[in-house]
Amino acid sequence: MTKITVSQFARDLNMPADTLLEQLRSAGVELNSVDDIVTPAAKKKLLDKLQSSHGTGSAAKKITLTRRKTSEIRQADGSRVQVEVRKRRSISLDAQKSAIEQRKAEDLAAMKKAAEEEAARAAQAAKAAAEAKLAEEKAQQEAKARAEAERKAAAEAKAKAEERAAQQQAQATEAQAQKSAAAAKKVADEQARQEAAEQAAEEAREAARRKAEEEAQAISAMLNRPRKAMRAEAAPEEKVQTKKAPKKESKSSTPSRRGDRADSGFTDGARGRRSAVAEERRGGGAAAAEQEDGWRAAGGRGRNRNRGGRQRQQQQPRPEPEFISREIHVPETITVADLAHKMSVKASEVIKRMMMLGQMVTINQVLDQETAMIVVEELGHKAVVAKLDDPETFLEEGFDFSDVPLVPRAPVVTVMGHVDHGKTSLLDYIRRSKTAVGEAGGITQHIGAYRVKTEGGWMTFLDTPGHEAFTAMRARGAEVTDVVILVVASDDGVMPQTREAISHAKAANVPMVVAINKIDKPEANPERVKQELVAEGVIPEEYGGDVPFVPVSAKTGQGIDDLLENVLLQAEILELKAQEDIPASGIVIEAQLDRGRGPVATILVQNGTLRRTDVVLAGASYGRVRAMVDENNQAVEAAGPSYPVEIQGLSDVPKAGDEVQVIPDERKAREIALFRQGKYRDVKLARQQAAKLESMFDNIQEGLQTLALIVKTDVQGSLEALVQSLQKLSTDEVRVDVVYSGVGGVSESDVNLATASNAVIIGFNVRADVQARRVAETNGIDMHFYNVIYDAIDEVKAAMSGMLAPEKREDVIGMVEVREVYTISRIGKVAGCMVTEGVVRRDSSIRQLRNNVVIWTGALDSLKRFKDDAREVRSGFDCGITLRGNNDIEIGDQFEVFEIKEIARSL
Ligand SMILES: Nc1nc2c(ncn2[C@@H]2O[C@H](COP(=O)(O)OP(=O)(O)OP(=O)(O)O)[C@@H](O)[C@H]2O)c(=O)[nH]1
């Protein structure tokens, strides 16, 4: 350890060496001079001395600080009150010790240093005093008093210095203690304050919340009384609040008739009036109460209670809102009047509400379901999709065939697979070899399904290969297929459409039988097909899966029997059953308009038995079955489950996928069919009206035009294709709107619809009947008939081109130079010109250039060749030109001659 002298130590402490020596001596360290060595023991002694003298020793366990502040408050009467504020804080160092020990240790060195410095300063002061004393002793007697004073001052200074040192130390300790104490106190204070504040705040919040709720309720009641009433029914808590709410709130829950006035200024005025009256009544004016309720006749219940002499009070249970939220059954279409009637409101309320929704409607206007439901909800009722007035509900009435036994039925099979894998060949082979008649001549073209008889029993094949037909059927909600035959060519393997077919079959949850086709081919590789199908999740039975794989050849017939057997096995697992002795129900597989026979439909009977002369309802068409034939064009008297037949006698062409139902009562069947037709037509009409309103807006906004079309075709397939193609012609400027499309000839009602919707009629492979032609002529309806779909599309496209606003384009046709300018009285300036390029015509437009800057644009007034008017002057010739309304012509000007061409735009 290095030894340091007193003077070195004093330097370290930044104090005079003498002072330190003095301090050391006073601490009991025997030292002679500042050059003596200060031992650690000496340092310790000094420290102890200083600590004990400054009160910072281990004995000092508590610091008490007292602050006193006196102030004066002047009262209003001028008197003064003395206020003394005392703050006393005791800090137990022990108590704080543990918490602050670490910090204290850190600060200790600094503290010591500060104490030492202070002590040194004090010592210095003392020394100075002593020196002064000595000087005074030497001084004269009269200076004694002064010296005394000096000593005193020195002593005071010393005391002060000591005190200051102690104070500083205490402050340092306090500051440190305060840090943690403050934190602790802060927490404690905070807690106490929080507890008190929380309670107060809770109360305030509660009050504020109640107030806000009341306000919100009042506002919502004011703005939307019917809605509120609805909620009041739905949510009991809100009901309680309603009871608590101020009177005017519950009064606002008046019946819908009144509720609808909610957002009119009239109501606001009324409310003001009402509260005024209520005020008056509180003052005891019972008559006023009567008057108040009297002017609003519907206040019945409330008034009666009043008569009972009970004073209305806010806390009193309020009467249930008189507005009754009802379930309104909204059919697919409904007139404004009917809708208003259903809700027991005036039609004007509905019209008003529609106006607020941005649509102008008349009382007899048909609204579509969506719009009507919005209005119903807007008026505070609950809208439900109606079934009530739908005659279809009759279908479920009166028939109970649950006791009729179920019998097994033939499976219905669809063949799917990739293109060219042999679907058609397979169906053909089966049909050729297995149909009941078995002769090619017996095969009809148009029937979309046929039955085959195998050793295992009957099977029905849907003769529309490919998954499009399958999914189209499913899309219409018709689940017809029981088993799917997936054809995969053994020389090609799994292809995209194979995968699609697999996913469709899986989605429909229909069991599959895989026909590995074309195994007669040398390049056939059934194993590879198997592997590929396994990869697609189609596991053969031999690999532990549930899908039978049968190698076949649609060409040679190899394996076909095996295939059919497997199909039957799959069907057996399904335990397909149906009732036989009940009126038939089924699905339309295909339908078309036959020129000679009228509408014909292929129907697959799914349940019951269809007999000739039965009355059937098929979609929106109905009729008595006039003729019924099977796939071999043989007349059939009765067709049981899974039996496909073609029927005649329907009033209209139904759609593929439409449900077929035998209705014993022809009148009822007719009623339902007409309802469906009317319904569909009305729906179209309503939608079209909505579209018209929209497009009217659009027209104004963007100059968009709509080409309304009514499309009629002979068969459903071509209808869909044509409608889609036509709709695709829509552009940003012209929208193709097919307002109605259907299968069959153009009828009078189609023409009427065209008149109403300003539509053009497009017929494909159909013609208009006499009556329709007559009405069309009278109303000037445009009808176009085509035998080729592309002709129809092209012509519509051309029509649309005509509707496009023509494009205006400037064509510069010539250039003229001004060589002379003549001023002629009454005419003005005439330019003597030379046509330098192209031609100038009498009706041309002119752009006047001076130094290649356009200074004027306008029309020619006259064009002359010598003295005669000229129609046109060509390049290289002179001419005289006057400009319409422009006399500012100078030699050297150039006239750019142009014409504006209107170019009909095509799409
Ligand atoms: N060798 C051989 N050729 C077959 C077999 N089955 C079908 N084909 C031939 O494969 C080609 C396509 O057969 P289709 O029955 O038309 O195939 P598809 O799957 O119906 O085709 P798309 O109707 O175009 O989807 C025809 O040339 C058939 O003659 C078969 O088992 N063996």
The ligand as a Gaussian input file, in Angstrom:
#p B3LYP/6-31G(d) Opt

LIG

0 1
 N      -59.529000     -49.133000     -80.026000
 C      -60.490000     -48.592000     -79.362000
 N      -60.938000     -47.400000     -79.701000
 C      -61.936000     -46.837000     -78.967000
 C      -62.493000     -47.501000     -77.880000
 N      -63.469000     -46.720000     -77.364000
 C      -63.484000     -45.590000     -78.102000
 N      -62.583000     -45.652000     -79.059000
 C      -62.263000     -44.626000     -80.062000
 O      -61.875000     -43.468000     -79.417000
 C      -62.364000     -42.319000     -80.063000
 C      -63.151000     -41.449000     -79.147000
 O      -64.247000     -42.123000     -78.687000
 P      -65.582000     -41.382000     -78.193000
 O      -66.531000     -42.413000     -77.744000
 O      -66.036000     -40.428000     -79.202000
 O      -64.978000     -40.641000     -76.978000
 P      -65.717000     -39.627000     -76.076000
 O      -65.094000     -39.757000     -74.737000
 O      -67.162000     -39.809000     -76.163000
 O      -65.274000     -38.285000     -76.739000
 P      -66.017000     -36.908000     -76.696000
 O      -67.429000     -37.150000     -77.018000
 O      -65.303000     -36.088000     -77.705000
 O      -65.824000     -36.427000     -75.312000
 C      -63.225000     -42.847000     -81.223000
 O      -62.465000     -42.791000     -82.385000
 C      -63.501000     -44.273000     -80.840000
 O      -63.652000     -45.096000     -81.965000
 C      -62.008000     -48.799000     -77.549000
 O      -62.404000     -49.460000     -76.599000
 N      -61.001000     -49.290000     -78.319000

